[in-house]
């Protein structure tokens, strides 16, 4: 059970950091927070995502391009312009690398008001950081499965390690592929976006792609009475505690 607890815990804290900080804050600016809390959640994202940490600036630029060019040839990760899931992921990775390295020129409209922490991001992108996190995950598994042999652990559980190593790309692949392939549509957005689940417990609301492409700046990705976005109540709590403040609709990033 302890391995499953670690796996599920890593899955959801990493996913929350991505949807809350990278997506709803960095890319769409749905809310504001003080510089202290911005640094806190930036660091939290690094710890949560670990070996597959996503640079918030590169993420935000790519996500804004995704909205501007949804399901066209210019979309950074449309499953409809890739032969399969893995070719889509590879295309996304190449663009991400070019954005991080500065080799790719980007329109100004995609670069505005994105949180940056150069020192942290440089370290997080380093081989030392990525390999170090990977070694940490491996050592934890060895201790639990092979050394202490906790009840309920089995050697086959080592197969979960690649997901830990690549948890960010795994989340991205699920959202970008299935969120534009499978499910239902509430709105005609002139693209292939879908809502995969009525209650998106798996991806914390990220698979309400059809709703999100219709209302890009709306903090709650659920729009119908039967839909539940699990991240939104957490954001409401953070507003109640004054850690964040939702912006007025006109001041959010609505379109690109």
VMD Tcl script that draws the C-alpha trace (Angstrom):
set ca {
  {0.00 0.00 0.00}
  {2.82 2.43 0.74}
  {4.03 2.37 -2.87}
  {0.54 3.14 -4.12}
  {0.26 5.97 -1.58}
  {3.55 7.46 -2.83}
  {2.54 7.02 -6.47}
  {-0.92 8.56 -6.08}
  {0.43 11.33 -3.87}
  {3.11 12.23 -6.42}
  {0.55 12.08 -9.24}
  {-1.79 14.58 -7.61}
  {0.64 17.06 -6.06}
  {2.48 17.27 -9.38}
  {-0.78 17.62 -11.27}
  {-2.09 20.28 -8.89}
  {1.08 22.34 -9.29}
  {0.69 22.18 -13.05}
  {-2.99 23.07 -13.26}
  {-2.87 25.71 -10.50}
  {0.48 27.45 -11.04}
  {1.45 26.75 -14.63}
  {-1.95 26.69 -16.29}
  {-4.43 28.85 -14.39}
  {-1.87 31.33 -13.03}
  {1.07 31.55 -15.45}
  {-0.75 30.97 -18.74}
  {-4.16 32.53 -18.04}
  {-3.62 34.85 -15.08}
  {-6.96 33.99 -13.57}
  {-5.88 35.31 -10.17}
  {-3.18 37.33 -8.45}
  {-0.95 36.55 -5.49}
  {1.87 38.31 -3.67}
  {5.48 37.80 -4.74}
  {6.01 35.65 -1.65}
  {3.24 33.24 -2.62}
  {4.30 33.31 -6.27}
  {7.78 32.17 -5.23}
  {6.26 29.63 -2.84}
  {4.15 27.97 -5.53}
  {6.99 28.22 -8.05}
  {9.23 26.30 -5.63}
  {6.37 23.95 -4.79}
  {6.04 23.15 -8.51}
  {9.74 22.28 -8.68}
  {9.50 19.95 -5.68}
  {6.21 18.40 -6.83}
  {7.22 17.83 -10.45}
  {10.80 16.85 -9.66}
  {12.62 15.15 -12.51}
  {10.08 16.31 -15.10}
  {9.75 19.92 -13.90}
  {8.13 22.21 -16.45}
  {9.49 25.71 -16.96}
  {6.43 27.96 -16.31}
  {7.43 30.43 -19.05}
  {7.82 27.75 -21.71}
  {4.61 26.08 -20.53}
  {2.64 29.33 -20.64}
  {3.88 30.26 -24.11}
  {3.05 26.83 -25.49}
  {-0.35 26.81 -23.85}
  {-1.23 30.24 -25.23}
  {-0.18 29.04 -28.68}
  {-2.37 25.97 -28.16}
  {-5.39 28.21 -27.62}
  {-4.56 30.49 -30.53}
  {-4.03 27.60 -32.96}
  {-6.15 24.85 -31.44}
  {-6.14 21.70 -33.58}
  {-4.39 23.31 -36.52}
  {-0.90 22.66 -37.88}
  {0.48 25.42 -35.62}
  {-0.91 23.81 -32.46}
  {2.07 22.65 -30.34}
  {0.30 19.44 -29.34}
  {-2.77 18.57 -31.35}
  {-3.35 14.82 -31.64}
  {-4.93 15.50 -35.03}
  {-1.60 16.58 -36.50}
  {0.45 13.70 -35.11}
  {0.55 10.08 -36.21}
  {0.23 8.79 -32.65}
  {0.46 9.72 -28.99}
  {4.24 9.42 -28.84}
  {4.90 11.50 -31.94}
  {2.69 14.21 -30.43}
  {4.72 14.07 -27.21}
  {7.99 14.22 -29.13}
  {6.85 17.26 -31.11}
  {5.84 18.96 -27.86}
  {9.19 18.14 -26.26}
  {11.18 19.57 -29.16}
  {9.24 22.83 -29.05}
  {9.60 22.99 -25.28}
  {13.37 22.55 -25.55}
  {13.60 25.31 -28.16}
  {11.59 27.67 -25.96}
  {13.73 26.98 -22.90}
  {16.97 27.42 -24.85}
  {15.74 30.58 -26.58}
  {16.17 29.10 -30.05}
  {12.55 29.70 -30.98}
  {11.19 33.14 -31.75}
  {7.85 33.83 -30.13}
  {5.24 36.49 -30.85}
  {5.01 39.15 -28.16}
  {1.36 38.38 -27.44}
  {2.37 34.96 -26.09}
  {5.10 36.25 -23.74}
  {3.33 38.83 -21.57}
  {3.27 38.74 -17.77}
  {4.64 35.27 -17.10}
  {6.29 34.54 -13.71}
  {10.01 33.80 -13.99}
  {12.64 32.68 -11.50}
  {15.79 32.33 -13.61}
  {18.01 30.75 -10.94}
  {15.47 28.09 -9.97}
  {14.46 27.34 -13.53}
  {18.08 27.00 -14.66}
  {18.84 24.55 -11.86}
  {15.58 22.65 -12.37}
  {16.42 22.15 -16.07}
  {19.93 20.90 -15.31}
  {21.02 17.27 -15.62}
  {22.04 17.35 -11.97}
  {18.51 18.15 -10.90}
  {16.69 15.78 -13.22}
  {19.02 12.83 -12.60}
  {19.13 13.60 -8.87}
  {15.36 13.44 -8.57}
  {15.32 10.21 -10.56}
  {17.90 8.63 -8.24}
  {15.86 9.74 -5.22}
  {12.72 8.06 -6.56}
  {14.67 4.87 -7.32}
  {16.28 4.76 -3.86}
  {12.91 5.21 -2.14}
  {11.48 2.29 -4.13}
  {14.49 0.08 -3.38}
  {14.23 0.80 0.34}
  {10.50 0.10 0.46}
  {10.34 -2.91 -1.86}
  {13.71 -4.66 -1.55}
  {15.33 -3.57 1.70}
  {12.50 -3.25 4.21}
  {10.03 -5.31 2.14}
  {6.92 -3.55 3.38}
  {3.73 -5.65 3.23}
  {1.84 -5.29 -0.02}
  {4.90 -4.39 -2.10}
  {6.05 -6.47 -5.05}
  {8.97 -6.28 -7.51}
  {6.63 -5.45 -10.40}
  {5.99 -2.08 -8.73}
  {9.36 -0.90 -10.04}
  {7.47 -0.55 -13.32}
  {5.81 2.56 -11.83}
  {9.14 4.39 -11.73}
  {9.12 5.59 -15.38}
  {5.88 7.44 -14.66}
  {7.55 9.17 -11.70}
  {10.49 10.11 -13.92}
  {8.18 11.54 -16.62}
  {5.11 12.52 -14.61}
  {4.81 15.96 -16.25}
  {4.87 14.66 -19.84}
  {2.50 11.87 -18.78}
  {-0.04 14.40 -17.55}
  {0.42 16.49 -20.68}
  {-0.03 13.50 -22.96}
  {-3.29 12.46 -21.29}
  {-4.76 15.97 -21.40}
  {-3.60 16.95 -24.87}
  {-4.42 13.64 -26.52}
  {-7.61 12.43 -24.88}
  {-8.91 15.96 -24.25}
  {-9.04 16.47 -28.00}
  {-10.07 12.93 -28.93}
  {-12.55 11.40 -26.49}
  {-15.66 12.68 -24.77}
  {-18.50 15.08 -25.37}
  {-18.71 18.74 -26.38}
  {-20.90 21.37 -24.76}
  {-19.79 24.08 -27.20}
  {-18.77 24.45 -30.82}
  {-15.29 25.94 -30.53}
  {-14.30 25.24 -34.15}
  {-11.77 22.69 -32.94}
  {-11.77 19.10 -31.67}
  {-11.75 19.84 -27.93}
  {-13.74 17.45 -25.73}
  {-14.81 17.01 -22.12}
  {-13.57 13.52 -21.34}
  {-15.31 13.11 -17.95}
  {-18.28 14.64 -16.13}
  {-16.22 14.59 -12.94}
  {-12.57 14.91 -13.79}
  {-11.09 13.24 -10.71}
  {-8.18 11.85 -12.76}
  {-6.74 15.13 -14.07}
  {-8.18 17.67 -11.57}
  {-10.32 19.42 -14.17}
  {-7.80 19.52 -17.02}
  {-9.88 17.16 -19.14}
  {-12.72 19.69 -19.43}
  {-10.98 20.84 -22.60}
  {-14.13 21.78 -24.50}
  {-15.38 24.00 -21.67}
  {-11.94 25.52 -21.20}
  {-11.51 26.36 -24.88}
  {-14.88 28.12 -24.80}
  {-14.15 30.09 -21.60}
  {-10.36 30.23 -21.48}
  {-10.14 32.57 -18.47}
  {-12.85 30.96 -16.34}
  {-11.30 29.57 -13.11}
  {-13.89 26.80 -12.87}
  {-13.42 24.48 -15.84}
  {-16.80 22.85 -15.18}
  {-19.75 24.71 -16.70}
  {-22.74 22.37 -16.41}
  {-24.48 21.38 -13.17}
  {-23.36 17.76 -13.50}
  {-19.67 18.60 -14.03}
  {-17.11 18.87 -11.22}
  {-13.68 20.51 -11.44}
  {-11.85 19.37 -8.27}
  {-9.27 22.18 -8.44}
  {-11.81 24.99 -8.27}
  {-12.89 24.45 -4.60}
  {-9.21 24.50 -3.63}
  {-8.82 27.83 -5.42}
  {-11.91 29.15 -3.64}
  {-10.35 28.15 -0.32}
  {-7.09 29.89 -1.25}
  {-9.07 33.02 -2.07}
  {-10.92 32.78 1.25}
  {-7.55 32.63 3.03}
  {-6.39 35.61 0.90}
  {-3.50 33.70 -0.60}
  {-4.91 34.41 -4.06}
  {-7.43 36.86 -5.43}
  {-9.49 36.10 -8.50}
  {-9.16 38.78 -11.15}
  {-12.08 40.49 -12.75}
  {-12.93 38.76 -15.98}
  {-11.77 41.59 -18.22}
  {-8.26 41.57 -16.74}
  {-7.59 37.85 -17.26}
  {-5.93 36.37 -20.32}
  {-9.01 35.68 -22.40}
  {-7.61 35.01 -25.86}
  {-4.40 35.12 -27.79}
}
mol new
graphics top color blue
foreach p $ca { graphics top sphere $p radius 0.5 }
foreach p [lrange $ca 0 end-1] q [lrange $ca 1 end] { graphics top cylinder $p $q radius 0.2 }
display resetview
